[in-house]
C-alpha cells in the first residue's frame, strides 16, 4: 500500500499585522508545533476519500468521507466538511489529475497544538494538501481563504522569515532572528481565538491611507532585526503597538489587559485574541506567575515555541519523519 507524509509548521506574526496585506514588510515566526498529514491508498472499483483529523492528544475530532468525482460528502455535512470540500475542489481545479485514480484514499491529520490557539490549523492544512496535490500553496490559499500568505510561507520555512506582498506575489526570505535577549521573550495565550476575517474587515473599513503607515512599519521591522538590546526592542514594540492602535481604533493589548505589567506586550496578528508576546527582565517563574494570576496559564518561552533556522534541516526532517512514522490508528 502506497503512503505519503506531509508536514507544515505553524505561525506567529511579529510585525506588520493587517498592513502585511498591503505590502508592509513583516517578521513572521514559524513555530515548532505544526500539523502532519499521512495519506494511504488501496485499489478500489468505487474510490472514496476517508478523512480523519486528530488533535494534539491524538483524539479524533473530525471524521468524514467523500466520493471522488465531485467531492460530494457521503455523511452529514457541517462547516468543517464544507471548508475541507472547498479546499479539495480548488486543488482539483489547479490540478485536474488530483485524486483521479481507482484508489480508496485514507487521510489522517494530526495537529500538534490546540485548535483554538490560532497557530495555523487552516494554513498548515492547505500547505499539506497543496504538496499532496502538486499545486502552488499560495494559489490554493488565495482561492480557498485569501489573506497575505505569510502563514503559508511559515508552513514551509525552517526558521524566522521576513515576508511582504509584491503586488499579488509573495516574497519572503529566511532571517537570523535569534536575538541575544530571546530568553526574555515569552508567548502568552489569551484564552480566546480571534477571527482573522473580522479583524481584516475592520482594518479595510477603517484604514484608508495605508501608504503613509507602511514605511513606518518597514522601519520598525528593520530596526527589530538589527536590535541587540532588550530596552531598545521594548521601545520598538511600544512604537509598533501605538501605530497599529491609532489606525485600527483599538486599544493596545497592554493597556487593555496588562496595564501594570513591567515589560512590553505585543499583539501577534489579529488583535483581541490568540497569542501575545511579552518581554520580561524577570525570571520565567515570576513572569508565568504574573500571567497565571490573571487567568492566562499558557506562557511559553521563545525556545519552546519558535523554530530556529540554525537547526540543521536534516535534524528537523528526521525528527518530523520519526513523529509521522510513530502515528498509527
Order of alpha helices (4+ residues) and beta strands (2+ residues): beta-beta-beta-beta-alpha-beta-alpha-alpha-alpha-beta-beta-beta-alpha-alpha-alpha-alpha-beta-beta-alpha-beta-alpha-alpha
